[in-house]
Amino acid sequence: MVGRKKLVLEFILLILLVAAGLILAWPELLLFSLPFASHLLLGTVLSREFRPKLQAERTLSSPRLVEGENLSGTITLKNRGKHRAFVGIVGDPPLIQFDRVAILKGEGELRINYEIRPKRGLYRLSGPYVWAADPVGFWVWEGVIECQAEVWVYPRTERVPAPLFSPRITLATPGGAKSRCAGPSGINFYGTRPFLLGDDPRRLNWKALARREELVINLYEEPRTAVITVILDARAEAYAGQEELLEPGILAAGSISRALLADRHRVGLLVLSGGVEWINPSFGRHHAEKILLTLAQVELQPTEAFPTLTFLPWEYFPKGSGIVAILPLRNEEVESLLSWRGKGLELLVLGLVPPPRESQDELENLAERFLRLETNLALHRLWAGGVRAVPWDGKAPLGLALRPLSREKLWSRA
């Protein structure tokens, strides 16, 4: 017990001892009250002069890290006053948690080192909570000492192949999308045209020259940059009973976005949760960090505005662009996805499915079989409607699941 309560309690105890000694005419009680009186008088004098000046400094190993990495730091509490103080310091919950009590001398300091492994998210740290008391315990101060900092914990990503797109509309810059336009560079053969002055002689078609005795050059399907939107479904209703699928979905959204940006596409992000979090399509390293920071703050939230994906506003998607939809693969959302395909958008679907579970209960095994049948039926309907879709349970490598959608798989079939 410290502070005003201790002062009042000692004063009441002193009054009772003195009164009892005078009423009972017992000198021993009066002598016994002298130590209490001395302590009370000394504490009152010392507490008037006790005014600690506390400061806190913080150092972090890195303000930005990826989920799974360790964050080490130091908090230094300094006493700029001349008097000794009893101090207690508590870290910044929920990120930093510690509790220390120590005696801090005048012009002294207390250094606390810590190492933690935070989860994804954006953490704004205000400062440690500190309480300080004089040596007698009659004066107490408590509060937060400001030493603000921000820690960005990006979601974990994997190195995956970029999905192959061939949207109707592409930009006039080189990229990784099949543009259906003829050009001098590319991999897939497109056709030929007559040789014109200024053309590269290395592009001459020698077989056509031998047959028709006419100079022609080869044309190739030129890869271009496309506008692609990555959609992450984070509605609580879509993950009912399967909340563990959100983290694989976030990992997939970040990994695919980085792969598309590396393939020189303009990538946008739409997170559907309690509301709509939208990032305009762009490119560059800063844009990639912006996408990862948005994904770091994603949480499951219920929504009434978007019971199905059909209610999404189409102003977000440029006409003829590409979409990568990451969502739990449910049969009731198939019609919404097929309607997107009917509006001229090239759609790729990464369906999040729970990993297989083995149980001794026959009813649970039967429910697992029905879930697998529903997943296969949804995949079949999507492929039949012209939508490329693959399932992923979050356990296998993401790159292996995306191979049917990437150019590596398509080229290996050629």
SEBAZA-728870 format. One record per residue: residue in one letter; x, y, z of N, C-alpha, C in turn. Coordinates in steps of 0.1 Angstrom, whole numbers, padded with zeros to 4 digits, always signed. Example, Ala and Ser with C-alpha at 12.3 -4.5 7.8 and 13.67 -1.06 7.14 Angstrom:
a+0132-0057+0078+0123-0045+0078+0132-0033+0078
s+0128-0022+0071+0137-0011+0071+0129+0000+0079
***
This chain:
m+0009-0012+0000+0000+0000+0000+0009+0012+0000
v+0007+0021-0010+0015+0033-0011+0006+0045-0014
g+0012+0057-0012+0004+0069-0016-0004+0074-0004
r-0015+0081-0008-0024+0088+0002-0030+0078+0012
k-0033+0066+0007-0040+0056+0016-0030+0053+0027
k-0017+0051+0024-0008+0048+0034-0006+0059+0044
l-0006+0071+0039-0004+0083+0048-0016+0084+0058
v-0028+0082+0053-0040+0083+0061-0040+0072+0071
l-0037+0060+0067-0037+0048+0076-0027+0050+0088
e-0015+0055+0085-0005+0057+0095-0009+0068+0105
f-0016+0079+0099-0020+0090+0108-0031+0085+0117
i-0041+0077+0112-0051+0072+0121-0046+0063+0131
l-0036+0054+0128-0030+0045+0137-0023+0053+0148
l-0016+0064+0144-0009+0072+0154-0019+0079+0164
i-0030+0084+0159-0040+0090+0167-0046+0080+0177
l-0049+0068+0173-0054+0058+0181-0045+0054+0192
l-0032+0053+0189-0022+0049+0199-0020+0060+0210
v-0020+0073+0205-0018+0084+0215-0031+0085+0224
a-0043+0084+0218-0055+0085+0225-0056+0073+0235
a-0053+0061+0231-0053+0050+0240-0043+0052+0252
g-0031+0057+0249-0022+0059+0260-0026+0069+0270
l-0033+0080+0265-0037+0091+0274-0049+0086+0282
i-0058+0079+0276-0071+0075+0283-0067+0064+0293
l-0059+0054+0289-0056+0043+0298-0044+0047+0308
a-0038+0059+0306-0026+0063+0314-0016+0052+0314
w-0013+0049+0301-0003+0038+0298+0009+0044+0291
p+0020+0048+0298+0031+0054+0291+0038+0046+0280
e+0037+0032+0282+0043+0024+0271+0036+0026+0258
l+0023+0029+0257+0017+0031+0244+0022+0044+0238
l+0024+0054+0247+0029+0067+0241+0043+0065+0236
l+0051+0057+0243+0065+0054+0237+0064+0046+0224
f+0055+0037+0224+0053+0029+0212+0049+0037+0200
s+0042+0048+0202+0037+0056+0191+0048+0065+0185
l+0059+0067+0193+0070+0076+0188+0076+0071+0174
p+0078+0059+0172+0084+0055+0159+0074+0058+0147
f+0061+0056+0150+0051+0060+0140+0051+0075+0137
a+0052+0083+0148+0052+0097+0146+0064+0102+0138
s+0076+0095+0141+0088+0099+0134+0087+0095+0119
h+0082+0083+0117+0081+0079+0103+0071+0088+0095
l+0060+0092+0102+0051+0100+0095+0056+0114+0092
l+0064+0120+0102+0070+0133+0100+0081+0132+0089
l+0089+0122+0090+0100+0121+0080+0095+0119+0066
g+0084+0110+0065+0079+0108+0052+0072+0120+0046
t+0065+0128+0054+0059+0140+0049+0069+0150+0044
v+0080+0151+0051+0091+0161+0047+0097+0156+0034
l+0100+0143+0033+0107+0138+0021+0098+0138+0009
s+0085+0135+0011+0076+0134+0000+0074+0148-0007
r+0075+0159+0001+0074+0172-0005+0085+0175-0015
e+0097+0170-0012+0109+0173-0021+0110+0162-0032
f+0102+0151-0031+0103+0141-0041+0095+0144-0053
r+0102+0147-0064+0096+0150-0077+0105+0143-0088
p+0102+0130-0091+0111+0124-0101+0108+0129-0115
k+0118+0129-0123+0117+0133-0137+0121+0121-0145
l+0110+0114-0150+0113+0101-0157+0111+0103-0172
q+0120+0097-0179+0120+0097-0194+0122+0083-0199
a+0117+0080-0210+0118+0067-0216+0123+0068-0231
e+0132+0059-0234+0137+0058-0248+0135+0044-0253
r+0132+0043-0266+0130+0030-0272+0139+0028-0284
t+0144+0016-0285+0151+0012-0297+0145-0001-0302
l+0144-0002-0316+0138-0015-0322+0148-0020-0332
s+0149-0033-0334+0158-0038-0344+0153-0035-0358
s+0140-0034-0360+0135-0030-0373+0120-0026-0371
p+0116-0015-0377+0101-0011-0376+0093-0019-0386
r+0099-0026-0395+0091-0034-0405+0097-0048-0406
l+0089-0058-0404+0093-0072-0405+0082-0080-0410
v+0085-0093-0413+0076-0102-0419+0072-0112-0407
e+0059-0116-0408+0054-0125-0398+0063-0137-0397
g+0067-0141-0385+0076-0152-0382+0090-0147-0379
e+0093-0135-0381+0106-0130-0378+0106-0124-0363
n+0117-0124-0357+0119-0120-0343+0121-0105-0343
l+0115-0098-0333+0116-0084-0331+0123-0082-0318
s+0135-0076-0318+0142-0073-0305+0142-0058-0303
g+0142-0054-0290+0142-0040-0287+0146-0038-0273
t+0148-0025-0270+0152-0021-0256+0144-0009-0252
i+0139-0009-0240+0133+0003-0234+0142+0007-0222
t+0146+0020-0223+0154+0025-0212+0147+0036-0205
l+0145+0034-0191+0138+0043-0183+0149+0051-0175
k+0149+0064-0176+0159+0073-0170+0152+0082-0160
n+0159+0083-0148+0155+0092-0138+0163+0104-0138
r+0158+0115-0143+0165+0128-0144+0165+0136-0131
g+0158+0131-0121+0158+0138-0108+0170+0134-0099
k+0170+0140-0087+0182+0137-0078+0178+0127-0067
h+0165+0123-0066+0161+0115-0055+0159+0101-0060
r+0161+0091-0051+0159+0077-0054+0144+0074-0055
a+0140+0065-0064+0126+0062-0065+0124+0047-0067
f+0113+0042-0062+0108+0029-0065+0099+0029-0077
v+0103+0022-0087+0095+0023-0100+0091+0009-0104
g+0079+0009-0111+0074-0003-0118+0071+0000-0132
i+0074-0008-0141+0073-0005-0156+0066-0017-0162
v+0056-0014-0170+0048-0024-0178+0050-0021-0193
g+0051-0031-0201+0053-0029-0215+0041-0025-0222
d+0042-0023-0236+0030-0019-0244+0022-0031-0249
p+0012-0035-0241+0004-0046-0246-0004-0042-0258
p-0008-0051-0267-0005-0066-0267+0008-0070-0273
l+0015-0060-0279+0027-0064-0286+0039-0067-0276
i+0041-0058-0267+0053-0060-0258+0047-0062-0244
q+0050-0073-0237+0045-0076-0224+0056-0079-0215
f+0058-0071-0204+0068-0074-0194+0063-0066-0182
d+0068-0070-0170+0065-0063-0158+0077-0063-0149
r+0083-0051-0146+0095-0051-0138+0093-0041-0127
v+0099-0043-0115+0099-0034-0104+0114-0033-0099
a+0118-0021-0097+0133-0018-0094+0134-0005-0086
i+0146-0003-0080+0149+0009-0074+0158+0017-0083
l+0153+0029-0087+0160+0038-0096+0167+0049-0089
k+0180+0050-0089+0187+0060-0082+0186+0073-0090
g+0190+0084-0084+0190+0097-0090+0200+0097-0102
e+0196+0102-0113+0204+0103-0125+0207+0088-0130
g+0199+0079-0126+0202+0065-0130+0192+0061-0141
e+0194+0049-0146+0186+0044-0157+0183+0029-0155
l+0172+0024-0160+0168+0010-0160+0166+0006-0175
r+0174-0004-0179+0173-0009-0193+0167-0023-0193
i+0157-0024-0202+0150-0037-0203+0151-0041-0217
n+0157-0053-0219+0158-0059-0233+0147-0070-0234
y+0141-0071-0247+0131-0081-0249+0132-0085-0264
e+0127-0097-0266+0127-0103-0280+0113-0110-0281
i+0106-0107-0291+0093-0113-0293+0091-0117-0308
r+0081-0124-0311+0077-0128-0325+0063-0124-0327
p+0060-0112-0332+0047-0107-0333+0039-0113-0345
k+0026-0113-0344+0017-0117-0355+0016-0105-0365
r+0010-0108-0376+0008-0098-0386-0001-0087-0381
g+0001-0075-0386-0007-0063-0381+0001-0051-0381
l-0005-0040-0378+0001-0027-0376+0000-0023-0361
y+0011-0021-0354+0011-0019-0340+0016-0004-0338
r+0008+0004-0331+0012+0017-0328+0014+0017-0313
l+0027+0019-0309+0032+0019-0295+0032+0033-0290
s+0025+0035-0279+0025+0048-0272+0037+0050-0262
g+0039+0040-0254+0049+0041-0244+0046+0031-0233
p+0056+0029-0224+0054+0020-0213+0046+0027-0202
y+0038+0019-0194+0031+0024-0182+0040+0023-0170
v+0042+0034-0163+0052+0035-0153+0045+0040-0140
w+0048+0035-0129+0045+0041-0116+0057+0043-0108
a+0058+0054-0100+0070+0057-0092+0065+0062-0079
a+0073+0058-0068+0070+0062-0054+0082+0066-0047
d+0081+0075-0037+0092+0079-0029+0096+0067-0020
p+0108+0068-0014+0113+0057-0005+0103+0053+0006
v+0096+0063+0011+0087+0061+0022+0074+0056+0017
g+0070+0060+0005+0058+0055+0000+0046+0064+0001
f+0048+0077+0005+0037+0086+0007+0034+0094-0006
w+0043+0094-0016+0040+0101-0028+0041+0091-0040
v+0031+0091-0048+0030+0081-0059+0026+0088-0072
w+0033+0085-0083+0029+0090-0096+0028+0078-0106
e+0018+0078-0114+0016+0067-0124+0011+0073-0137
g+0015+0067-0148+0010+0071-0161+0018+0065-0172
v+0015+0069-0184+0023+0065-0196+0033+0075-0200
i+0045+0070-0201+0056+0079-0206+0057+0078-0221
e+0055+0088-0228+0055+0088-0243+0068+0085-0249
c+0069+0075-0257+0080+0072-0266+0074+0064-0278
q+0067+0071-0287+0059+0065-0297+0067+0058-0308
a+0061+0048-0313+0068+0040-0324+0057+0032-0331
e+0060+0029-0344+0051+0020-0352+0059+0008-0357
v+0052-0003-0356+0058-0016-0360+0048-0022-0370
w+0053-0024-0382+0046-0030-0393+0050-0045-0395
v+0041-0054-0393+0044-0068-0394+0036-0073-0407
y+0043-0074-0418+0037-0079-0430+0033-0093-0430
p+0023-0097-0437+0020-0112-0437+0031-0119-0445
r+0032-0132-0442+0042-0140-0448+0038-0143-0463
t+0047-0143-0472+0044-0146-0486+0054-0157-0491
e+0050-0163-0502+0058-0174-0508+0062-0169-0523
r+0072-0175-0527+0076-0172-0541+0069-0182-0550
v+0060-0176-0559+0051-0184-0567+0052-0179-0581
p+0048-0187-0591+0048-0183-0605+0036-0174-0607
a+0037-0164-0615+0026-0155-0618+0016-0161-0627
p+0003-0160-0623-0008-0166-0632-0007-0160-0646
l-0010-0168-0656-0010-0163-0670-0024-0157-0674
f-0024-0145-0679-0036-0138-0683-0036-0135-0698
s-0047-0135-0704-0049-0130-0718-0061-0122-0718
p-0061-0110-0711-0073-0102-0712-0076-0095-0725
r-0088-0090-0727-0091-0084-0740-0084-0071-0742
i-0081-0063-0731-0075-0050-0732-0062-0051-0724
t-0051-0047-0730-0038-0046-0724-0032-0032-0726
l-0022-0029-0718-0015-0016-0720-0004-0018-0730
a+0001-0006-0734+0012-0006-0745+0026-0008-0740
t+0027-0014-0728+0041-0016-0722+0043-0031-0721
p+0056-0036-0722+0059-0050-0721+0055-0055-0707
g+0049-0067-0707+0045-0074-0695+0044-0089-0697
g+0036-0095-0689+0035-0110-0689+0021-0115-0694
a+0013-0106-0700-0001-0110-0704+0000-0113-0719
k-0008-0123-0723-0010-0126-0738-0019-0115-0744
s-0013-0106-0752-0020-0095-0757-0028-0097-0770
r-0026-0109-0776-0033-0111-0789-0029-0101-0800
c-0018-0095-0798-0013-0085-0808+0001-0090-0813
a+0003-0087-0826+0015-0091-0833+0026-0081-0830
g+0038-0086-0828+0049-0077-0825+0062-0084-0829
p+0073-0076-0828+0086-0082-0831+0092-0091-0821
s+0087-0090-0808+0092-0099-0797+0082-0107-0791
g+0086-0118-0786+0076-0127-0780+0081-0141-0781
i+0073-0151-0776+0076-0165-0776+0067-0173-0786
n+0054-0170-0785+0045-0178-0794+0044-0171-0808
f+0045-0180-0818+0044-0175-0832+0030-0170-0835
y+0029-0158-0842+0016-0152-0845+0013-0153-0860
g+0023-0150-0868+0021-0150-0883+0033-0144-0890
t+0030-0140-0902+0041-0133-0910+0035-0121-0918
r+0044-0113-0923+0040-0102-0932+0052-0099-0941
p+0049-0092-0952+0060-0089-0961+0071-0080-0954
f+0083-0082-0959+0095-0075-0954+0094-0061-0959
l+0097-0051-0949+0097-0037-0952+0111-0032-0949
l+0114-0021-0955+0127-0015-0953+0129-0010-0938
g+0139-0014-0932+0141-0011-0918+0139-0023-0909
d+0133-0034-0914+0130-0045-0905+0143-0052-0902
d+0143-0059-0891+0155-0067-0887+0157-0079-0895
p+0168-0081-0902+0170-0093-0911+0170-0106-0903
r+0172-0105-0890+0172-0118-0882+0158-0123-0881
r+0148-0116-0884+0134-0121-0883+0129-0126-0896
l+0138-0127-0906+0133-0133-0919+0129-0148-0918
n+0119-0151-0925+0114-0165-0925+0120-0171-0937
w+0131-0179-0935+0139-0185-0946+0131-0196-0953
k+0122-0203-0946+0115-0213-0953+0105-0207-0963
a+0098-0196-0959+0089-0189-0969+0097-0184-0980
l+0109-0179-0978+0118-0174-0989+0121-0185-0999
a+0124-0197-0994+0127-0208-1002+0115-0213-1010
r+0103-0212-1005+0092-0217-1012+0086-0207-1022
r+0084-0194-1017+0077-0184-1025+0087-0174-1031
e+0099-0175-1028+0109-0165-1033+0105-0151-1030
e+0100-0149-1018+0095-0136-1013+0100-0134-0999
l+0104-0121-0996+0109-0118-0983+0098-0115-0973
v+0097-0123-0963+0087-0121-0952+0094-0123-0939
i+0088-0116-0929+0094-0117-0915+0083-0123-0906
n+0088-0129-0895+0080-0135-0885+0074-0125-0875
l+0062-0127-0871+0056-0119-0861+0052-0129-0849
y+0053-0123-0837+0051-0131-0825+0040-0124-0817
e+0034-0133-0809+0024-0128-0799+0031-0120-0788
e+0030-0107-0788+0038-0098-0780+0031-0098-0766
p+0039-0101-0755+0034-0100-0741+0033-0085-0737
r+0022-0082-0731+0019-0068-0727+0016-0068-0712
t+0015-0055-0707+0011-0053-0693-0005-0053-0692
a-0010-0059-0682-0025-0060-0680-0028-0053-0667
v-0041-0049-0665-0046-0044-0653-0053-0056-0646
i-0048-0060-0634-0053-0072-0627-0057-0068-0613
t-0068-0072-0608-0073-0070-0595-0073-0083-0587
v-0067-0083-0575-0068-0094-0566-0078-0091-0556
i-0088-0100-0555-0099-0099-0546-0098-0110-0535
l-0098-0105-0522-0098-0114-0511-0111-0113-0503
d-0118-0124-0502-0130-0124-0495-0127-0127-0480
a-0131-0117-0471-0128-0118-0457-0141-0116-0449
r-0153-0120-0455-0165-0119-0448-0167-0130-0438
a-0171-0127-0427-0173-0138-0416-0183-0148-0421
e-0193-0144-0428-0203-0154-0433-0197-0164-0442
a-0188-0160-0450-0182-0169-0460-0172-0180-0453
y-0167-0176-0441-0158-0185-0434-0165-0192-0423
a-0178-0193-0423-0185-0199-0411-0180-0213-0408
g-0174-0215-0397-0169-0228-0393-0155-0231-0399
q-0150-0222-0407-0137-0225-0414-0128-0212-0412
e-0128-0206-0401-0120-0194-0398-0105-0196-0400
e-0100-0208-0399-0086-0210-0401-0081-0208-0415
l-0091-0207-0425-0087-0205-0439-0083-0191-0442
l-0086-0181-0433-0083-0167-0436-0068-0165-0437
e-0060-0171-0429-0045-0169-0430-0039-0174-0443
p-0043-0186-0447-0038-0190-0461-0043-0181-0472
g-0055-0175-0470-0060-0166-0480-0052-0153-0481
i-0048-0148-0469-0040-0136-0469-0026-0139-0475
l-0020-0151-0471-0007-0155-0477-0008-0156-0492
a-0019-0161-0498-0021-0163-0512-0022-0149-0519
a-0030-0140-0513-0032-0127-0518-0019-0119-0519
g-0011-0120-0509+0002-0113-0509+0012-0119-0519
s+0012-0132-0519+0021-0139-0528+0018-0137-0543
i+0005-0138-0546+0001-0136-0560+0003-0121-0564
s+0000-0112-0555+0002-0098-0559+0016-0095-0562
r+0025-0100-0554+0040-0098-0556+0044-0104-0569
a+0039-0116-0572+0043-0123-0585+0038-0115-0597
l+0026-0110-0596+0020-0102-0607+0028-0089-0609
l+0032-0083-0598+0040-0070-0599+0053-0073-0605
a+0059-0085-0601+0072-0088-0607+0071-0091-0622
d+0059-0095-0626+0056-0098-0640+0052-0085-0648
r+0054-0074-0642+0052-0060-0647+0037-0058-0651
h+0028-0062-0642+0014-0059-0644+0011-0047-0634
r+0000-0041-0637-0006-0031-0628-0016-0039-0619
v-0014-0039-0606-0021-0048-0597-0029-0039-0587
g-0042-0042-0586-0050-0036-0576-0055-0047-0565
l-0059-0042-0554-0064-0051-0543-0077-0046-0538
l-0086-0056-0537-0099-0054-0531-0102-0064-0520
v-0103-0059-0508-0106-0068-0496-0121-0065-0492
l-0128-0076-0493-0143-0076-0489-0144-0081-0475
s-0147-0072-0466-0149-0076-0452-0161-0069-0447
g-0161-0062-0435-0172-0055-0431-0176-0043-0440
g-0166-0038-0447-0167-0029-0458-0159-0033-0470
v-0155-0023-0478-0146-0026-0490-0133-0018-0488
e-0122-0025-0488-0109-0018-0488-0103-0020-0502
w-0101-0008-0508-0098-0008-0522-0084+0000-0524
i-0075-0007-0532-0063+0000-0536-0062+0000-0551
n-0061+0012-0557-0061+0013-0571-0049+0006-0578
p-0051+0000-0590-0040-0007-0597-0029+0002-0599
s-0017-0003-0596-0005+0005-0599+0007-0005-0599
f+0019+0000-0598+0031-0009-0598+0042-0002-0590
g+0052-0010-0588+0064-0005-0580+0065-0011-0566
r+0077-0008-0560+0079-0014-0547+0071-0008-0536
h+0069+0006-0537+0060+0012-0527+0046+0007-0528
h+0041+0004-0540+0027-0002-0542+0027-0016-0536
a+0037-0024-0537+0037-0037-0531+0037-0036-0516
e+0044-0027-0510+0043-0025-0495+0030-0020-0491
k+0023-0012-0499+0010-0007-0496+0000-0019-0495
i+0001-0028-0505-0007-0040-0505-0005-0049-0493
l+0008-0051-0490+0011-0060-0478+0006-0054-0465
l+0007-0040-0464+0003-0034-0452-0012-0035-0450
t-0020-0034-0462-0034-0036-0461-0038-0050-0457
l-0031-0060-0463-0033-0074-0459-0030-0077-0445
a-0020-0069-0439-0016-0072-0425-0027-0068-0416
q-0037-0060-0420-0047-0055-0411-0061-0062-0413
v-0061-0072-0422-0074-0078-0425-0079-0087-0414
e-0091-0085-0411-0098-0094-0401-0112-0098-0406
l-0116-0109-0401-0130-0114-0404-0140-0105-0398
q-0149-0100-0406-0160-0091-0401-0173-0095-0408
p-0184-0094-0401-0197-0097-0407-0201-0085-0416
t-0209-0088-0426-0213-0077-0435-0228-0080-0439
e-0236-0070-0441-0249-0071-0446-0250-0065-0460
a-0240-0057-0464-0241-0050-0477-0238-0059-0488
f-0230-0070-0486-0226-0079-0497-0229-0093-0493
p-0242-0097-0493-0245-0111-0490-0238-0121-0500
t-0237-0116-0513-0230-0124-0523-0221-0115-0531
l-0212-0121-0539-0203-0113-0546-0209-0105-0558
t-0221-0109-0561-0229-0102-0572-0231-0087-0569
f-0231-0084-0557-0234-0070-0553-0222-0061-0553
l-0211-0066-0557-0199-0057-0558-0200-0047-0569
p-0196-0034-0567-0197-0024-0577-0187-0027-0588
w-0192-0026-0601-0183-0030-0612-0174-0018-0616
e-0175-0006-0609-0167+0005-0612-0152+0002-0608
y-0150-0008-0599-0137-0011-0595-0129-0018-0606
f-0135-0025-0615-0128-0034-0625-0129-0027-0638
p-0117-0024-0644-0117-0019-0658-0122-0029-0668
k-0129-0025-0678-0135-0034-0687-0124-0042-0695
g-0126-0055-0695-0116-0063-0702-0104-0067-0694
s-0104-0063-0681-0092-0066-0673-0093-0080-0667
g-0083-0083-0658-0082-0097-0652-0085-0096-0637
i-0090-0107-0631-0093-0107-0617-0088-0121-0612
v-0082-0120-0600-0078-0132-0592-0087-0132-0580
a-0096-0141-0578-0105-0141-0567-0100-0152-0557
i-0098-0149-0545-0094-0158-0534-0105-0158-0524
l-0111-0170-0523-0123-0171-0514-0126-0186-0511
p-0133-0188-0500-0137-0202-0497-0146-0207-0509
l-0143-0219-0513-0149-0224-0525-0163-0231-0521
r-0173-0222-0522-0187-0227-0519-0195-0227-0531
n-0205-0236-0532-0213-0238-0544-0222-0226-0546
e-0226-0218-0535-0235-0207-0537-0229-0195-0543
e-0216-0195-0544-0209-0183-0550-0205-0186-0565
v-0208-0198-0570-0204-0201-0583-0212-0192-0593
e-0225-0190-0591-0232-0181-0600-0227-0167-0601
s-0222-0162-0589-0216-0148-0589-0204-0148-0598
l-0195-0158-0596-0183-0159-0604-0185-0160-0619
l-0195-0168-0622-0198-0170-0636-0204-0157-0643
s-0211-0149-0635-0216-0137-0640-0205-0127-0643
w-0194-0128-0635-0182-0119-0638-0176-0123-0651
r-0176-0136-0654-0170-0141-0667-0179-0136-0678
g-0192-0135-0676-0201-0131-0686-0200-0116-0689
k-0194-0108-0680-0192-0094-0683-0179-0090-0690
g-0172-0100-0695-0160-0098-0702-0148-0097-0694
l-0148-0102-0682-0136-0102-0673-0129-0115-0674
e-0116-0116-0675-0109-0129-0673-0107-0132-0659
l-0112-0143-0654-0113-0146-0640-0105-0158-0637
l-0097-0157-0627-0090-0169-0621-0095-0170-0606
v-0097-0182-0602-0103-0185-0588-0093-0194-0581
l-0089-0189-0569-0082-0198-0560-0091-0201-0548
g-0097-0213-0548-0106-0217-0538-0100-0223-0526
l-0103-0217-0514-0098-0221-0502-0106-0232-0496
v-0100-0244-0494-0108-0255-0489-0101-0260-0477
p-0108-0266-0467-0101-0271-0455-0093-0283-0458
p-0082-0285-0451-0074-0298-0453-0082-0310-0449
p-0079-0321-0455-0086-0334-0451-0083-0338-0437
r-0094-0342-0430-0093-0346-0416-0097-0360-0415
e-0090-0368-0407-0094-0382-0404-0100-0382-0390
s-0111-0389-0390-0118-0390-0377-0124-0404-0376
q-0126-0408-0363-0132-0421-0360-0147-0421-0360
d-0153-0409-0361-0167-0407-0361-0172-0409-0375
e-0181-0417-0378-0186-0420-0392-0194-0408-0397
l-0201-0401-0388-0208-0389-0393-0199-0378-0397
e-0188-0376-0390-0178-0366-0394-0172-0370-0408
n-0169-0382-0409-0163-0387-0422-0173-0385-0433
l-0186-0388-0431-0196-0385-0441-0197-0371-0445
a-0197-0362-0435-0197-0347-0437-0185-0343-0445
e-0173-0349-0442-0161-0346-0450-0163-0350-0464
r-0169-0361-0467-0171-0365-0481-0180-0356-0488
f-0191-0352-0482-0201-0343-0488-0194-0329-0491
l-0185-0325-0482-0178-0312-0485-0169-0314-0497
r-0162-0325-0498-0153-0327-0510-0162-0328-0523
l-0173-0334-0522-0181-0335-0534-0186-0321-0538
e-0190-0313-0528-0194-0299-0531-0183-0291-0538
t-0171-0293-0533-0159-0286-0538-0157-0290-0553
n-0157-0303-0555-0155-0308-0569-0166-0303-0578
l-0178-0303-0573-0189-0298-0582-0188-0283-0585
a-0183-0275-0576-0181-0261-0578-0170-0259-0588
l-0159-0267-0587-0148-0266-0597-0152-0270-0611
h-0160-0281-0612-0165-0285-0625-0174-0274-0631
r-0182-0268-0624-0191-0258-0629-0183-0245-0634
l-0173-0242-0626-0164-0230-0630-0157-0233-0643
w-0150-0245-0644-0143-0248-0656-0152-0249-0668
a-0164-0255-0666-0174-0256-0677-0178-0242-0681
g-0178-0232-0672-0182-0218-0676-0171-0210-0681
g-0159-0215-0683-0148-0208-0688-0139-0201-0678
v-0141-0205-0665-0133-0198-0654-0123-0209-0649
r-0111-0205-0650-0100-0214-0644-0100-0213-0629
a-0101-0224-0623-0102-0225-0608-0094-0236-0603
v-0087-0234-0592-0079-0245-0585-0082-0244-0570
p-0082-0256-0563-0084-0255-0549-0070-0255-0542
w-0071-0250-0529-0058-0250-0521-0062-0250-0506
d-0056-0260-0499-0059-0262-0485-0050-0255-0475
g-0040-0247-0480-0030-0240-0472-0019-0249-0466
k-0019-0262-0469-0009-0271-0464+0002-0273-0474
a-0002-0276-0486+0007-0278-0497+0013-0265-0502
p+0024-0265-0509+0030-0252-0514+0021-0245-0523
l+0020-0232-0522+0011-0225-0530+0015-0225-0545
g+0028-0225-0548+0032-0226-0561+0028-0238-0569
l+0027-0249-0561+0022-0262-0567+0008-0261-0571
a+0000-0254-0563-0014-0253-0566-0017-0243-0577
l-0008-0234-0579-0010-0224-0590-0004-0228-0604
r+0002-0240-0604+0009-0244-0617-0001-0245-0628
p-0014-0250-0626-0023-0251-0637-0027-0237-0643
l-0025-0226-0635-0028-0213-0639-0017-0205-0645
s-0005-0210-0644+0007-0203-0648+0012-0207-0662
r+0021-0199-0667+0026-0202-0681+0035-0214-0681
e+0041-0218-0669+0050-0229-0668+0042-0242-0672
k+0030-0243-0667+0022-0255-0670+0017-0255-0684
l+0013-0243-0689+0008-0242-0703+0019-0245-0713
w+0031-0240-0710+0042-0242-0720+0046-0257-0719
s+0045-0263-0707+0050-0277-0707+0040-0286-0715
r+0028-0282-0717+0019-0290-0725+0021-0288-0740
a+0027-0277-0744+0029-0274-0758+0040-0283-0764
***
